[in-house]
Amino acid sequence: MREVIISLVQSINGAYAQDGWSTGVSTPTDFTYFVGLRRRAGAILIDRRTALNPQLPMINAPGKVLEHTPVYVLTESDAEVLSQQLAERGLDYRAVHFTPDTLPEVIAGLETTGDMLLCESGPNLAYRLLDHGPGVELHLSISPRYLKDAGTHFSALDADIPLRVRGVEQRDDQVIIRYVRA
Ligand SMILES: NC(=O)c1ccc[n+]([C@@H]2O[C@H](COP(=O)([O-])OP(=O)(O)OC[C@H]3O[C@@H](n4cnc5c(N)ncnc54)[C@H](OP(=O)(O)O)[C@@H]3O)[C@@H](O)[C@H]2O)c1
């Protein structure tokens, strides 16, 4: 079965963003871990908000390490509208529609350059994938920080996902916990 790894970083009080950006929650150690996952990725999965954010660079831009890595924007909304929006912005990403029921076949059908798919989305899509996707493992990286500001983001997805811990790793002051659905 294909492996889907979700990469999420969080502060000790559960914040996914500082001033609206995940960068503030990350640390050099977390970033190194993330880059290690990216090196193994045969495809990248992102959400609509990440894909259309004009302040983010194109993940697979020509000349970049991931130039030949397919990037899929998974959406439960209108994928055709999203495709147009991606094309208008010159983004070489493919919009893919899914529902919780179709997620297994959608993931199985994606063209990749390797067996591992890396989800770099925000928590909303990430937890939908963890809830309904097959072979999904969450790598939750906890930064040694407490954060609260106007742009702090806490996941509000309505879900109840039973989990098991597959492994725990400490790197410097960063703790990475690997979860799968129970
Ligand atoms: N800590 C981390 O590791 C990490 C990683 C990435 C991002 N973040 C941060 O997380 C925060 C965002 O969290 P989130 O992605 O869970 O956000 P969210 O706004 O809670 O959820 C985004 C989802 O909402 C749906 N949606 C509905 N209307 C939308 C619209 N007009 N535009 C875009 N999406 C719409 C989309 O799903 P459908 O397309 O299926 O409708 C999309 O996937 C940001 O501050 C970001 O910087 C943190």
The ligand as an SDF file (V2000), in Angstrom:
LIG
                    3D

 48 52  0  0  0  0  0  0  0  0999 V2000
    1.7010   23.9150   11.4940 N   0  0  0  0  0  0  0  0  0  0  0  0
    1.7800   23.4040   10.2940 C   0  0  0  0  0  0  0  0  0  0  0  0
    2.4660   22.3790   10.0870 O   0  0  0  0  0  0  0  0  0  0  0  0
    1.0330   24.0680    9.1600 C   0  0  0  0  0  0  0  0  0  0  0  0
    1.1460   23.5860    7.8610 C   0  0  0  0  0  0  0  0  0  0  0  0
    0.4470   24.2560    6.8530 C   0  0  0  0  0  0  0  0  0  0  0  0
   -0.3130   25.3760    7.1680 C   0  0  0  0  0  0  0  0  0  0  0  0
   -0.3760   25.8050    8.4450 N   0  0  0  0  0  0  0  0  0  0  0  0
   -1.1590   26.9830    8.8450 C   0  0  0  0  0  0  0  0  0  0  0  0
   -2.4780   26.5480    9.1140 O   0  0  0  0  0  0  0  0  0  0  0  0
   -3.3650   27.6580    8.8870 C   0  0  0  0  0  0  0  0  0  0  0  0
   -4.4920   27.1980    7.9690 C   0  0  0  0  0  0  0  0  0  0  0  0
   -5.0820   26.0410    8.4730 O   0  0  0  0  0  0  0  0  0  0  0  0
   -6.0410   25.1700    7.5630 P   0  0  0  0  0  0  0  0  0  0  0  0
   -5.3730   24.8910    6.2690 O   0  0  0  0  0  0  0  0  0  0  0  0
   -6.5340   24.0370    8.3750 O   0  0  0  0  0  0  0  0  0  0  0  0
   -7.1580   26.2460    7.2230 O   0  0  0  0  0  0  0  0  0  0  0  0
   -8.6820   26.1910    7.2330 P   0  0  0  0  0  0  0  0  0  0  0  0
   -9.1080   27.4930    6.6660 O   0  0  0  0  0  0  0  0  0  0  0  0
   -9.2080   25.7420    8.5610 O   0  0  0  0  0  0  0  0  0  0  0  0
   -9.0560   25.0210    6.1930 O   0  0  0  0  0  0  0  0  0  0  0  0
   -8.6580   25.0610    4.8360 C   0  0  0  0  0  0  0  0  0  0  0  0
   -9.6590   24.2170    4.0680 C   0  0  0  0  0  0  0  0  0  0  0  0
  -10.9140   24.9010    4.0580 O   0  0  0  0  0  0  0  0  0  0  0  0
  -11.5950   24.7070    2.8470 C   0  0  0  0  0  0  0  0  0  0  0  0
  -12.0410   25.9960    2.3270 N   0  0  0  0  0  0  0  0  0  0  0  0
  -13.3170   26.4080    2.3450 C   0  0  0  0  0  0  0  0  0  0  0  0
  -13.4040   27.6320    1.8110 N   0  0  0  0  0  0  0  0  0  0  0  0
  -12.1510   28.0100    1.4480 C   0  0  0  0  0  0  0  0  0  0  0  0
  -11.6000   29.1650    0.7970 C   0  0  0  0  0  0  0  0  0  0  0  0
  -12.3390   30.2060    0.4160 N   0  0  0  0  0  0  0  0  0  0  0  0
  -10.2460   29.2130    0.5760 N   0  0  0  0  0  0  0  0  0  0  0  0
   -9.4710   28.1820    0.9380 C   0  0  0  0  0  0  0  0  0  0  0  0
   -9.9490   27.0570    1.5310 N   0  0  0  0  0  0  0  0  0  0  0  0
  -11.2730   26.9800    1.7860 C   0  0  0  0  0  0  0  0  0  0  0  0
  -10.6220   24.0120    1.9190 C   0  0  0  0  0  0  0  0  0  0  0  0
  -11.0620   22.6810    1.7270 O   0  0  0  0  0  0  0  0  0  0  0  0
  -11.8100   22.2500    0.3720 P   0  0  0  0  0  0  0  0  0  0  0  0
  -10.9460   22.6970   -0.7560 O   0  0  0  0  0  0  0  0  0  0  0  0
  -11.9410   20.7700    0.4850 O   0  0  0  0  0  0  0  0  0  0  0  0
  -13.1360   22.9930    0.4020 O   0  0  0  0  0  0  0  0  0  0  0  0
   -9.2670   24.0230    2.6370 C   0  0  0  0  0  0  0  0  0  0  0  0
   -8.5460   22.8260    2.4850 O   0  0  0  0  0  0  0  0  0  0  0  0
   -2.5680   28.7580    8.2740 C   0  0  0  0  0  0  0  0  0  0  0  0
   -2.2740   29.7130    9.2770 O   0  0  0  0  0  0  0  0  0  0  0  0
   -1.2870   28.0600    7.8170 C   0  0  0  0  0  0  0  0  0  0  0  0
   -0.1710   28.9280    7.8390 O   0  0  0  0  0  0  0  0  0  0  0  0
    0.2770   25.1620    9.4500 C   0  0  0  0  0  0  0  0  0  0  0  0
  1  2  1  0
  2  3  2  0
  2  4  1  0
  4  5  1  0
  4 48  2  0
  5  6  2  0
  6  7  1  0
  7  8  2  0
  8  9  1  0
  8 48  1  0
  9 10  1  0
  9 46  1  0
 10 11  1  0
 11 12  1  0
 11 44  1  0
 12 13  1  0
 13 14  1  0
 14 15  2  0
 14 16  1  0
 14 17  1  0
 17 18  1  0
 18 19  2  0
 18 20  1  0
 18 21  1  0
 21 22  1  0
 22 23  1  0
 23 24  1  0
 23 42  1  0
 24 25  1  0
 25 26  1  0
 25 36  1  0
 26 27  1  0
 26 35  1  0
 27 28  2  0
 28 29  1  0
 29 30  1  0
 29 35  2  0
 30 31  1  0
 30 32  2  0
 32 33  1  0
 33 34  2  0
 34 35  1  0
 36 37  1  0
 36 42  1  0
 37 38  1  0
 38 39  2  0
 38 40  1  0
 38 41  1  0
 42 43  1  0
 44 45  1  0
 44 46  1  0
 46 47  1  0
M  CHG  2   8   1  16  -1
M  END
$$$$
